[in-house]
Amino acid sequence: MTMQQPSIYQRIDEMKEKLNESVIQNGLNSHITVHISQELDALLNLAERIRVARGTGPSVPFPKR
């Protein structure tokens, strides 16, 4: 029997809750809160790349330099 991994959207929701808890417990500028925020940002970026790759929504192009 294999264990199912949570979907990326479930993981994002979990990280949002964890981030809110960390802000309350540790403050906005704590190392722990910043680390959780970075993990959440990476998950959100991954979800966006997956969504664009599947063609399920418009992509936002990066600004040209």
Predicted model as a PDB file, atoms N, CA, C, CB and O in Angstrom, pLDDT in the B-factor column:
MODEL        1                                                                  
ATOM      1  N   MET A   1       0.845  -1.166   0.000  1.00 44.00           N  
ATOM      2  CA  MET A   1       0.000   0.000   0.000  1.00 44.00           C  
ATOM      3  C   MET A   1       0.899   1.240   0.000  1.00 44.00           C  
ATOM      4  CB  MET A   1      -0.967  -0.008   1.222  1.00 44.00           C  
ATOM      5  O   MET A   1       1.781   1.369   0.849  1.00 44.00           O  
ATOM      6  N   THR A   2       0.675   2.152  -0.954  1.00 50.00           N  
ATOM      7  CA  THR A   2       1.480   3.366  -1.023  1.00 50.00           C  
ATOM      8  C   THR A   2       0.744   4.520  -0.361  1.00 50.00           C  
ATOM      9  CB  THR A   2       1.820   3.713  -2.481  1.00 50.00           C  
ATOM     10  O   THR A   2      -0.483   4.610  -0.393  1.00 50.00           O  
ATOM     11  N   MET A   3       1.535   5.396   0.239  1.00 55.00           N  
ATOM     12  CA  MET A   3       0.955   6.560   0.877  1.00 55.00           C  
ATOM     13  C   MET A   3       0.829   7.680  -0.141  1.00 55.00           C  
ATOM     14  CB  MET A   3       1.800   7.007   2.083  1.00 55.00           C  
ATOM     15  O   MET A   3       1.774   7.958  -0.879  1.00 55.00           O  
ATOM     16  N   GLN A   4      -0.325   8.324  -0.186  1.00 60.00           N  
ATOM     17  CA  GLN A   4      -0.522   9.409  -1.132  1.00 60.00           C  
ATOM     18  C   GLN A   4       0.089  10.694  -0.602  1.00 60.00           C  
ATOM     19  CB  GLN A   4      -2.008   9.606  -1.422  1.00 60.00           C  
ATOM     20  O   GLN A   4      -0.035  11.012   0.581  1.00 60.00           O  
ATOM     21  N   GLN A   5       0.747  11.428  -1.482  1.00 60.00           N  
ATOM     22  CA  GLN A   5       1.288  12.727  -1.124  1.00 60.00           C  
ATOM     23  C   GLN A   5       0.162  13.764  -1.204  1.00 60.00           C  
ATOM     24  CB  GLN A   5       2.481  13.114  -2.057  1.00 60.00           C  
ATOM     25  O   GLN A   5      -0.718  13.663  -2.059  1.00 60.00           O  
ATOM     26  N   PRO A   6       0.193  14.754  -0.316  1.00 71.00           N  
ATOM     27  CA  PRO A   6      -0.837  15.792  -0.398  1.00 71.00           C  
ATOM     28  C   PRO A   6      -0.660  16.594  -1.682  1.00 71.00           C  
ATOM     29  CB  PRO A   6      -0.779  16.726   0.839  1.00 71.00           C  
ATOM     30  O   PRO A   6       0.456  16.750  -2.179  1.00 71.00           O  
ATOM     31  N   SER A   7      -1.758  17.095  -2.207  1.00 91.00           N  
ATOM     32  CA  SER A   7      -1.651  17.909  -3.413  1.00 91.00           C  
ATOM     33  C   SER A   7      -0.896  19.190  -3.081  1.00 91.00           C  
ATOM     34  CB  SER A   7      -3.057  18.229  -3.999  1.00 91.00           C  
ATOM     35  O   SER A   7      -0.795  19.580  -1.918  1.00 91.00           O  
ATOM     36  N   ILE A   8      -0.381  19.825  -4.091  1.00 91.00           N  
ATOM     37  CA  ILE A   8       0.381  21.049  -3.864  1.00 91.00           C  
ATOM     38  C   ILE A   8      -0.515  22.110  -3.219  1.00 91.00           C  
ATOM     39  CB  ILE A   8       0.980  21.575  -5.194  1.00 91.00           C  
ATOM     40  O   ILE A   8      -0.044  22.924  -2.425  1.00 91.00           O  
ATOM     41  N   TYR A   9      -1.801  22.100  -3.559  1.00 91.00           N  
ATOM     42  CA  TYR A   9      -2.712  23.102  -3.000  1.00 91.00           C  
ATOM     43  C   TYR A   9      -2.992  22.831  -1.526  1.00 91.00           C  
ATOM     44  CB  TYR A   9      -4.027  23.126  -3.787  1.00 91.00           C  
ATOM     45  O   TYR A   9      -3.162  23.766  -0.744  1.00 91.00           O  
ATOM     46  N   GLN A  10      -3.039  21.567  -1.146  1.00 94.00           N  
ATOM     47  CA  GLN A  10      -3.170  21.236   0.271  1.00 94.00           C  
ATOM     48  C   GLN A  10      -1.919  21.675   1.022  1.00 94.00           C  
ATOM     49  CB  GLN A  10      -3.412  19.721   0.461  1.00 94.00           C  
ATOM     50  O   GLN A  10      -2.003  22.213   2.126  1.00 94.00           O  
ATOM     51  N   ARG A  11      -0.782  21.446   0.424  1.00 95.00           N  
ATOM     52  CA  ARG A  11       0.492  21.832   1.032  1.00 95.00           C  
ATOM     53  C   ARG A  11       0.578  23.356   1.189  1.00 95.00           C  
ATOM     54  CB  ARG A  11       1.673  21.313   0.180  1.00 95.00           C  
ATOM     55  O   ARG A  11       1.068  23.853   2.203  1.00 95.00           O  
ATOM     56  N   ILE A  12       0.099  24.088   0.183  1.00 95.00           N  
ATOM     57  CA  ILE A  12       0.086  25.546   0.262  1.00 95.00           C  
ATOM     58  C   ILE A  12      -0.798  26.006   1.420  1.00 95.00           C  
ATOM     59  CB  ILE A  12      -0.407  26.158  -1.067  1.00 95.00           C  
ATOM     60  O   ILE A  12      -0.410  26.885   2.189  1.00 95.00           O  
ATOM     61  N   ASP A  13      -1.980  25.415   1.542  1.00 95.00           N  
ATOM     62  CA  ASP A  13      -2.873  25.769   2.648  1.00 95.00           C  
ATOM     63  C   ASP A  13      -2.228  25.479   4.001  1.00 95.00           C  
ATOM     64  CB  ASP A  13      -4.197  25.007   2.528  1.00 95.00           C  
ATOM     65  O   ASP A  13      -2.346  26.272   4.935  1.00 95.00           O  
ATOM     66  N   GLU A  14      -1.545  24.340   4.100  1.00 95.00           N  
ATOM     67  CA  GLU A  14      -0.857  23.991   5.342  1.00 95.00           C  
ATOM     68  C   GLU A  14       0.238  25.008   5.666  1.00 95.00           C  
ATOM     69  CB  GLU A  14      -0.257  22.581   5.243  1.00 95.00           C  
ATOM     70  O   GLU A  14       0.406  25.406   6.819  1.00 95.00           O  
ATOM     71  N   MET A  15       0.975  25.418   4.643  1.00 96.00           N  
ATOM     72  CA  MET A  15       2.057  26.377   4.854  1.00 96.00           C  
ATOM     73  C   MET A  15       1.506  27.751   5.236  1.00 96.00           C  
ATOM     74  CB  MET A  15       2.924  26.488   3.593  1.00 96.00           C  
ATOM     75  O   MET A  15       2.120  28.460   6.033  1.00 96.00           O  
ATOM     76  N   LYS A  16       0.360  28.133   4.678  1.00 97.00           N  
ATOM     77  CA  LYS A  16      -0.261  29.408   5.059  1.00 97.00           C  
ATOM     78  C   LYS A  16      -0.624  29.404   6.536  1.00 97.00           C  
ATOM     79  CB  LYS A  16      -1.515  29.681   4.206  1.00 97.00           C  
ATOM     80  O   LYS A  16      -0.391  30.384   7.244  1.00 97.00           O  
ATOM     81  N   GLU A  17      -1.196  28.293   6.995  1.00 97.00           N  
ATOM     82  CA  GLU A  17      -1.542  28.177   8.411  1.00 97.00           C  
ATOM     83  C   GLU A  17      -0.285  28.222   9.281  1.00 97.00           C  
ATOM     84  CB  GLU A  17      -2.321  26.874   8.669  1.00 97.00           C  
ATOM     85  O   GLU A  17      -0.247  28.889  10.315  1.00 97.00           O  
ATOM     86  N   LYS A  18       0.733  27.497   8.837  1.00 97.00           N  
ATOM     87  CA  LYS A  18       1.997  27.462   9.583  1.00 97.00           C  
ATOM     88  C   LYS A  18       2.623  28.857   9.643  1.00 97.00           C  
ATOM     89  CB  LYS A  18       2.985  26.460   8.933  1.00 97.00           C  
ATOM     90  O   LYS A  18       3.181  29.247  10.669  1.00 97.00           O  
ATOM     91  N   LEU A  19       2.528  29.603   8.541  1.00 97.00           N  
ATOM     92  CA  LEU A  19       3.063  30.958   8.504  1.00 97.00           C  
ATOM     93  C   LEU A  19       2.316  31.867   9.480  1.00 97.00           C  
ATOM     94  CB  LEU A  19       2.981  31.523   7.082  1.00 97.00           C  
ATOM     95  O   LEU A  19       2.936  32.624  10.226  1.00 97.00           O  
ATOM     96  N   ASN A  20       0.995  31.791   9.473  1.00 97.00           N  
ATOM     97  CA  ASN A  20       0.207  32.608  10.396  1.00 97.00           C  
ATOM     98  C   ASN A  20       0.543  32.288  11.850  1.00 97.00           C  
ATOM     99  CB  ASN A  20      -1.286  32.398  10.146  1.00 97.00           C  
ATOM    100  O   ASN A  20       0.674  33.191  12.676  1.00 97.00           O  
ATOM    101  N   GLU A  21       0.678  31.017  12.152  1.00 97.00           N  
ATOM    102  CA  GLU A  21       1.030  30.606  13.517  1.00 97.00           C  
ATOM    103  C   GLU A  21       2.408  31.128  13.901  1.00 97.00           C  
ATOM    104  CB  GLU A  21       0.991  29.074  13.648  1.00 97.00           C  
ATOM    105  O   GLU A  21       2.618  31.565  15.033  1.00 97.00           O  
ATOM    106  N   SER A  22       3.340  31.083  12.965  1.00 97.00           N  
ATOM    107  CA  SER A  22       4.692  31.546  13.245  1.00 97.00           C  
ATOM    108  C   SER A  22       4.721  33.049  13.485  1.00 97.00           C  
ATOM    109  CB  SER A  22       5.624  31.179  12.098  1.00 97.00           C  
ATOM    110  O   SER A  22       5.453  33.525  14.353  1.00 97.00           O  
ATOM    111  N   VAL A  23       3.938  33.794  12.728  1.00 96.00           N  
ATOM    112  CA  VAL A  23       3.880  35.241  12.928  1.00 96.00           C  
ATOM    113  C   VAL A  23       3.370  35.547  14.335  1.00 96.00           C  
ATOM    114  CB  VAL A  23       2.972  35.910  11.860  1.00 96.00           C  
ATOM    115  O   VAL A  23       3.906  36.416  15.023  1.00 96.00           O  
ATOM    116  N   ILE A  24       2.338  34.830  14.753  1.00 97.00           N  
ATOM    117  CA  ILE A  24       1.770  35.044  16.086  1.00 97.00           C  
ATOM    118  C   ILE A  24       2.769  34.662  17.172  1.00 97.00           C  
ATOM    119  CB  ILE A  24       0.474  34.237  16.255  1.00 97.00           C  
ATOM    120  O   ILE A  24       2.939  35.396  18.146  1.00 97.00           O  
ATOM    121  N   GLN A  25       3.427  33.525  17.013  1.00 96.00           N  
ATOM    122  CA  GLN A  25       4.326  33.009  18.053  1.00 96.00           C  
ATOM    123  C   GLN A  25       5.708  33.660  18.038  1.00 96.00           C  
ATOM    124  CB  GLN A  25       4.478  31.518  17.895  1.00 96.00           C  
ATOM    125  O   GLN A  25       6.287  33.914  19.094  1.00 96.00           O  
ATOM    126  N   ASN A  26       6.238  33.929  16.844  1.00 96.00           N  
ATOM    127  CA  ASN A  26       7.636  34.337  16.735  1.00 96.00           C  
ATOM    128  C   ASN A  26       7.843  35.761  16.237  1.00 96.00           C  
ATOM    129  CB  ASN A  26       8.347  33.407  15.831  1.00 96.00           C  
ATOM    130  O   ASN A  26       8.946  36.298  16.341  1.00 96.00           O  
ATOM    131  N   GLY A  27       6.807  36.371  15.703  1.00 95.00           N  
ATOM    132  CA  GLY A  27       6.935  37.712  15.151  1.00 95.00           C  
ATOM    133  C   GLY A  27       7.192  37.671  13.658  1.00 95.00           C  
ATOM    134  O   GLY A  27       7.598  36.650  13.103  1.00 95.00           O  
ATOM    135  N   LEU A  28       6.945  38.801  13.026  1.00 90.00           N  
ATOM    136  CA  LEU A  28       7.019  38.886  11.573  1.00 90.00           C  
ATOM    137  C   LEU A  28       8.437  38.750  11.039  1.00 90.00           C  
ATOM    138  CB  LEU A  28       6.435  40.185  11.112  1.00 90.00           C  
ATOM    139  O   LEU A  28       8.636  38.181   9.965  1.00 90.00           O  
ATOM    140  N   ASN A  29       9.415  39.255  11.757  1.00 91.00           N  
ATOM    141  CA  ASN A  29      10.788  39.272  11.251  1.00 91.00           C  
ATOM    142  C   ASN A  29      11.666  38.155  11.811  1.00 91.00           C  
ATOM    143  CB  ASN A  29      11.416  40.592  11.563  1.00 91.00           C  
ATOM    144  O   ASN A  29      12.889  38.204  11.674  1.00 91.00           O  
ATOM    145  N   SER A  30      11.060  37.158  12.433  1.00 95.00           N  
ATOM    146  CA  SER A  30      11.874  36.074  12.985  1.00 95.00           C  
ATOM    147  C   SER A  30      12.426  35.189  11.868  1.00 95.00           C  
ATOM    148  CB  SER A  30      11.048  35.231  13.973  1.00 95.00           C  
ATOM    149  O   SER A  30      11.855  35.096  10.781  1.00 95.00           O  
ATOM    150  N   HIS A  31      13.530  34.554  12.163  1.00 96.00           N  
ATOM    151  CA  HIS A  31      14.166  33.653  11.190  1.00 96.00           C  
ATOM    152  C   HIS A  31      13.195  32.535  10.774  1.00 96.00           C  
ATOM    153  CB  HIS A  31      15.467  33.040  11.786  1.00 96.00           C  
ATOM    154  O   HIS A  31      13.124  32.175   9.599  1.00 96.00           O  
ATOM    155  N   ILE A  32      12.467  32.006  11.725  1.00 96.00           N  
ATOM    156  CA  ILE A  32      11.525  30.914  11.443  1.00 96.00           C  
ATOM    157  C   ILE A  32      10.421  31.376  10.499  1.00 96.00           C  
ATOM    158  CB  ILE A  32      10.911  30.381  12.750  1.00 96.00           C  
ATOM    159  O   ILE A  32      10.086  30.683   9.539  1.00 96.00           O  
ATOM    160  N   THR A  33       9.856  32.553  10.778  1.00 96.00           N  
ATOM    161  CA  THR A  33       8.785  33.086   9.940  1.00 96.00           C  
ATOM    162  C   THR A  33       9.274  33.361   8.528  1.00 96.00           C  
ATOM    163  CB  THR A  33       8.216  34.361  10.552  1.00 96.00           C  
ATOM    164  O   THR A  33       8.587  33.056   7.554  1.00 96.00           O  
ATOM    165  N   VAL A  34      10.457  33.935   8.422  1.00 96.00           N  
ATOM    166  CA  VAL A  34      11.022  34.226   7.098  1.00 96.00           C  
ATOM    167  C   VAL A  34      11.248  32.930   6.323  1.00 96.00           C  
ATOM    168  CB  VAL A  34      12.354  35.011   7.231  1.00 96.00           C  
ATOM    169  O   VAL A  34      10.961  32.863   5.128  1.00 96.00           O  
ATOM    170  N   HIS A  35      11.759  31.905   6.998  1.00 97.00           N  
ATOM    171  CA  HIS A  35      11.995  30.618   6.344  1.00 97.00           C  
ATOM    172  C   HIS A  35      10.685  30.002   5.835  1.00 97.00           C  
ATOM    173  CB  HIS A  35      12.690  29.650   7.316  1.00 97.00           C  
ATOM    174  O   HIS A  35      10.628  29.512   4.707  1.00 97.00           O  
ATOM    175  N   ILE A  36       9.648  30.028   6.656  1.00 97.00           N  
ATOM    176  CA  ILE A  36       8.350  29.485   6.235  1.00 97.00           C  
ATOM    177  C   ILE A  36       7.809  30.287   5.061  1.00 97.00           C  
ATOM    178  CB  ILE A  36       7.336  29.499   7.409  1.00 97.00           C  
ATOM    179  O   ILE A  36       7.251  29.720   4.121  1.00 97.00           O  
ATOM    180  N   SER A  37       7.972  31.597   5.111  1.00 97.00           N  
ATOM    181  CA  SER A  37       7.516  32.458   4.022  1.00 97.00           C  
ATOM    182  C   SER A  37       8.227  32.113   2.714  1.00 97.00           C  
ATOM    183  CB  SER A  37       7.749  33.932   4.374  1.00 97.00           C  
ATOM    184  O   SER A  37       7.604  32.103   1.652  1.00 97.00           O  
ATOM    185  N   GLN A  38       9.507  31.835   2.788  1.00 97.00           N  
ATOM    186  CA  GLN A  38      10.268  31.453   1.596  1.00 97.00           C  
ATOM    187  C   GLN A  38       9.801  30.108   1.045  1.00 97.00           C  
ATOM    188  CB  GLN A  38      11.764  31.396   1.916  1.00 97.00           C  
ATOM    189  O   GLN A  38       9.713  29.929  -0.170  1.00 97.00           O  
ATOM    190  N   GLU A  39       9.505  29.169   1.932  1.00 97.00           N  
ATOM    191  CA  GLU A  39       8.992  27.872   1.487  1.00 97.00           C  
ATOM    192  C   GLU A  39       7.633  28.029   0.808  1.00 97.00           C  
ATOM    193  CB  GLU A  39       8.882  26.901   2.676  1.00 97.00           C  
ATOM    194  O   GLU A  39       7.365  27.411  -0.222  1.00 97.00           O  
ATOM    195  N   LEU A  40       6.779  28.866   1.401  1.00 96.00           N  
ATOM    196  CA  LEU A  40       5.460  29.112   0.818  1.00 96.00           C  
ATOM    197  C   LEU A  40       5.603  29.776  -0.543  1.00 96.00           C  
ATOM    198  CB  LEU A  40       4.603  29.989   1.754  1.00 96.00           C  
ATOM    199  O   LEU A  40       4.887  29.421  -1.480  1.00 96.00           O  
ATOM    200  N   ASP A  41       6.499  30.716  -0.664  1.00 96.00           N  
ATOM    201  CA  ASP A  41       6.731  31.385  -1.941  1.00 96.00           C  
ATOM    202  C   ASP A  41       7.169  30.387  -3.013  1.00 96.00           C  
ATOM    203  CB  ASP A  41       7.787  32.487  -1.782  1.00 96.00           C  
ATOM    204  O   ASP A  41       6.715  30.456  -4.155  1.00 96.00           O  
ATOM    205  N   ALA A  42       8.048  29.463  -2.643  1.00 96.00           N  
ATOM    206  CA  ALA A  42       8.506  28.441  -3.596  1.00 96.00           C  
ATOM    207  C   ALA A  42       7.344  27.547  -4.033  1.00 96.00           C  
ATOM    208  CB  ALA A  42       9.629  27.582  -2.970  1.00 96.00           C  
ATOM    209  O   ALA A  42       7.231  27.207  -5.211  1.00 96.00           O  
ATOM    210  N   LEU A  43       6.489  27.169  -3.094  1.00 95.00           N  
ATOM    211  CA  LEU A  43       5.315  26.343  -3.444  1.00 95.00           C  
ATOM    212  C   LEU A  43       4.361  27.091  -4.366  1.00 95.00           C  
ATOM    213  CB  LEU A  43       4.568  25.905  -2.173  1.00 95.00           C  
ATOM    214  O   LEU A  43       3.837  26.517  -5.320  1.00 95.00           O  
ATOM    215  N   LEU A  44       4.135  28.374  -4.083  1.00 94.00           N  
ATOM    216  CA  LEU A  44       3.249  29.179  -4.932  1.00 94.00           C  
ATOM    217  C   LEU A  44       3.814  29.311  -6.340  1.00 94.00           C  
ATOM    218  CB  LEU A  44       3.036  30.573  -4.319  1.00 94.00           C  
ATOM    219  O   LEU A  44       3.077  29.236  -7.323  1.00 94.00           O  
ATOM    220  N   ASN A  45       5.131  29.508  -6.432  1.00 93.00           N  
ATOM    221  CA  ASN A  45       5.767  29.587  -7.754  1.00 93.00           C  
ATOM    222  C   ASN A  45       5.643  28.265  -8.504  1.00 93.00           C  
ATOM    223  CB  ASN A  45       7.248  29.973  -7.614  1.00 93.00           C  
ATOM    224  O   ASN A  45       5.380  28.253  -9.707  1.00 93.00           O  
ATOM    225  N   LEU A  46       5.830  27.159  -7.800  1.00 92.00           N  
ATOM    226  CA  LEU A  46       5.688  25.846  -8.423  1.00 92.00           C  
ATOM    227  C   LEU A  46       4.266  25.624  -8.910  1.00 92.00           C  
ATOM    228  CB  LEU A  46       6.084  24.745  -7.444  1.00 92.00           C  
ATOM    229  O   LEU A  46       4.060  25.138 -10.021  1.00 92.00           O  
ATOM    230  N   ALA A  47       3.283  25.977  -8.087  1.00 89.00           N  
ATOM    231  CA  ALA A  47       1.883  25.817  -8.478  1.00 89.00           C  
ATOM    232  C   ALA A  47       1.577  26.643  -9.722  1.00 89.00           C  
ATOM    233  CB  ALA A  47       0.948  26.225  -7.324  1.00 89.00           C  
ATOM    234  O   ALA A  47       0.842  26.191 -10.600  1.00 89.00           O  
ATOM    235  N   GLU A  48       2.128  27.838  -9.803  1.00 88.00           N  
ATOM    236  CA  GLU A  48       1.915  28.691 -10.975  1.00 88.00           C  
ATOM    237  C   GLU A  48       2.542  28.076 -12.221  1.00 88.00           C  
ATOM    238  CB  GLU A  48       2.494  30.091 -10.732  1.00 88.00           C  
ATOM    239  O   GLU A  48       1.934  28.081 -13.291  1.00 88.00           O  
ATOM    240  N   ARG A  49       3.750  27.548 -12.085  1.00 89.00           N  
ATOM    241  CA  ARG A  49       4.408  26.913 -13.239  1.00 89.00           C  
ATOM    242  C   ARG A  49       3.614  25.699 -13.715  1.00 89.00           C  
ATOM    243  CB  ARG A  49       5.851  26.493 -12.878  1.00 89.00           C  
ATOM    244  O   ARG A  49       3.479  25.477 -14.919  1.00 89.00           O  
ATOM    245  N   ILE A  50       3.093  24.916 -12.778  1.00 86.00           N  
ATOM    246  CA  ILE A  50       2.290  23.741 -13.141  1.00 86.00           C  
ATOM    247  C   ILE A  50       1.024  24.182 -13.855  1.00 86.00           C  
ATOM    248  CB  ILE A  50       1.936  22.902 -11.887  1.00 86.00           C  
ATOM    249  O   ILE A  50       0.646  23.607 -14.876  1.00 86.00           O  
ATOM    250  N   ARG A  51       0.366  25.212 -13.313  1.00 84.00           N  
ATOM    251  CA  ARG A  51      -0.882  25.711 -13.905  1.00 84.00           C  
ATOM    252  C   ARG A  51      -0.644  26.206 -15.329  1.00 84.00           C  
ATOM    253  CB  ARG A  51      -1.476  26.844 -13.043  1.00 84.00           C  
ATOM    254  O   ARG A  51      -1.434  25.914 -16.227  1.00 84.00           O  
ATOM    255  N   VAL A  52       0.430  26.947 -15.538  1.00 82.00           N  
ATOM    256  CA  VAL A  52       0.746  27.459 -16.871  1.00 82.00           C  
ATOM    257  C   VAL A  52       1.107  26.314 -17.814  1.00 82.00           C  
ATOM    258  CB  VAL A  52       1.902  28.476 -16.800  1.00 82.00           C  
ATOM    259  O   VAL A  52       0.675  26.302 -18.967  1.00 82.00           O  
ATOM    260  N   ALA A  53       1.892  25.353 -17.335  1.00 83.00           N  
ATOM    261  CA  ALA A  53       2.303  24.222 -18.175  1.00 83.00           C  
ATOM    262  C   ALA A  53       1.102  23.399 -18.622  1.00 83.00           C  
ATOM    263  CB  ALA A  53       3.294  23.329 -17.422  1.00 83.00           C  
ATOM    264  O   ALA A  53       1.082  22.867 -19.732  1.00 83.00           O  
ATOM    265  N   ARG A  54       0.106  23.298 -17.757  1.00 80.00           N  
ATOM    266  CA  ARG A  54      -1.100  22.550 -18.109  1.00 80.00           C  
ATOM    267  C   ARG A  54      -2.042  23.363 -18.988  1.00 80.00           C  
ATOM    268  CB  ARG A  54      -1.826  22.110 -16.851  1.00 80.00           C  
ATOM    269  O   ARG A  54      -2.991  22.826 -19.558  1.00 80.00           O  
ATOM    270  N   GLY A  55      -1.775  24.651 -19.092  1.00 80.00           N  
ATOM    271  CA  GLY A  55      -2.636  25.517 -19.896  1.00 80.00           C  
ATOM    272  C   GLY A  55      -3.972  25.805 -19.239  1.00 80.00           C  
ATOM    273  O   GLY A  55      -4.970  26.023 -19.925  1.00 80.00           O  
ATOM    274  N   THR A  56      -3.997  25.807 -17.917  1.00 73.00           N  
ATOM    275  CA  THR A  56      -5.257  26.019 -17.209  1.00 73.00           C  
ATOM    276  C   THR A  56      -5.452  27.460 -16.773  1.00 73.00           C  
ATOM    277  CB  THR A  56      -5.328  25.122 -16.009  1.00 73.00           C  
ATOM    278  O   THR A  56      -6.348  27.752 -15.981  1.00 73.00           O  
ATOM    279  N   GLY A  57      -4.637  28.349 -17.274  1.00 64.00           N  
ATOM    280  CA  GLY A  57      -4.805  29.747 -16.922  1.00 64.00           C  
ATOM    281  C   GLY A  57      -3.770  30.608 -17.605  1.00 64.00           C  
ATOM    282  O   GLY A  57      -2.765  30.120 -18.123  1.00 64.00           O  
ATOM    283  N   PRO A  58      -4.037  31.899 -17.595  1.00 61.00           N  
ATOM    284  CA  PRO A  58      -3.085  32.801 -18.281  1.00 61.00           C  
ATOM    285  C   PRO A  58      -1.786  32.907 -17.509  1.00 61.00           C  
ATOM    286  CB  PRO A  58      -3.695  34.204 -18.464  1.00 61.00           C  
ATOM    287  O   PRO A  58      -1.773  32.879 -16.278  1.00 61.00           O  
ATOM    288  N   SER A  59      -0.713  33.026 -18.234  1.00 59.00           N  
ATOM    289  CA  SER A  59       0.579  33.232 -17.575  1.00 59.00           C  
ATOM    290  C   SER A  59       0.852  34.728 -17.530  1.00 59.00           C  
ATOM    291  CB  SER A  59       1.734  32.469 -18.319  1.00 59.00           C  
ATOM    292  O   SER A  59       0.374  35.491 -18.370  1.00 59.00           O  
ATOM    293  N   VAL A  60       1.603  35.116 -16.565  1.00 58.00           N  
ATOM    294  CA  VAL A  60       2.022  36.502 -16.456  1.00 58.00           C  
ATOM    295  C   VAL A  60       3.472  36.544 -16.890  1.00 58.00           C  
ATOM    296  CB  VAL A  60       1.829  37.067 -14.999  1.00 58.00           C  
ATOM    297  O   VAL A  60       4.341  35.985 -16.220  1.00 58.00           O  
ATOM    298  N   PRO A  61       3.743  37.210 -18.017  1.00 58.00           N  
ATOM    299  CA  PRO A  61       5.122  37.213 -18.499  1.00 58.00           C  
ATOM    300  C   PRO A  61       6.016  38.041 -17.586  1.00 58.00           C  
ATOM    301  CB  PRO A  61       5.187  37.752 -19.930  1.00 58.00           C  
ATOM    302  O   PRO A  61       5.566  38.982 -16.932  1.00 58.00           O  
ATOM    303  N   PHE A  62       7.294  37.669 -17.556  1.00 53.00           N  
ATOM    304  CA  PHE A  62       8.242  38.434 -16.793  1.00 53.00           C  
ATOM    305  C   PHE A  62       8.512  39.744 -17.554  1.00 53.00           C  
ATOM    306  CB  PHE A  62       9.556  37.620 -16.552  1.00 53.00           C  
ATOM    307  O   PHE A  62       8.527  39.753 -18.785  1.00 53.00           O  
ATOM    308  N   PRO A  63       8.721  40.831 -16.830  1.00 54.00           N  
ATOM    309  CA  PRO A  63       9.002  42.093 -17.520  1.00 54.00           C  
ATOM    310  C   PRO A  63      10.320  42.001 -18.277  1.00 54.00           C  
ATOM    311  CB  PRO A  63       9.041  43.265 -16.517  1.00 54.00           C  
ATOM    312  O   PRO A  63      11.278  41.380 -17.816  1.00 54.00           O  
ATOM    313  N   LYS A  64      10.351  42.631 -19.449  1.00 57.00           N  
ATOM    314  CA  LYS A  64      11.580  42.641 -20.240  1.00 57.00           C  
ATOM    315  C   LYS A  64      12.536  43.673 -19.659  1.00 57.00           C  
ATOM    316  CB  LYS A  64      11.282  42.946 -21.737  1.00 57.00           C  
ATOM    317  O   LYS A  64      12.127  44.738 -19.195  1.00 57.00           O  
ATOM    318  N   ARG A  65      13.819  43.329 -19.698  1.00 53.00           N  
ATOM    319  CA  ARG A  65      14.833  44.256 -19.159  1.00 53.00           C  
ATOM    320  C   ARG A  65      15.580  44.901 -20.272  1.00 53.00           C  
ATOM    321  CB  ARG A  65      15.809  43.541 -18.229  1.00 53.00           C  
ATOM    322  O   ARG A  65      16.474  45.711 -20.027  1.00 53.00           O  
TER     323      ARG A  65                                                      
ENDMDL                                                                          
END                                                                             
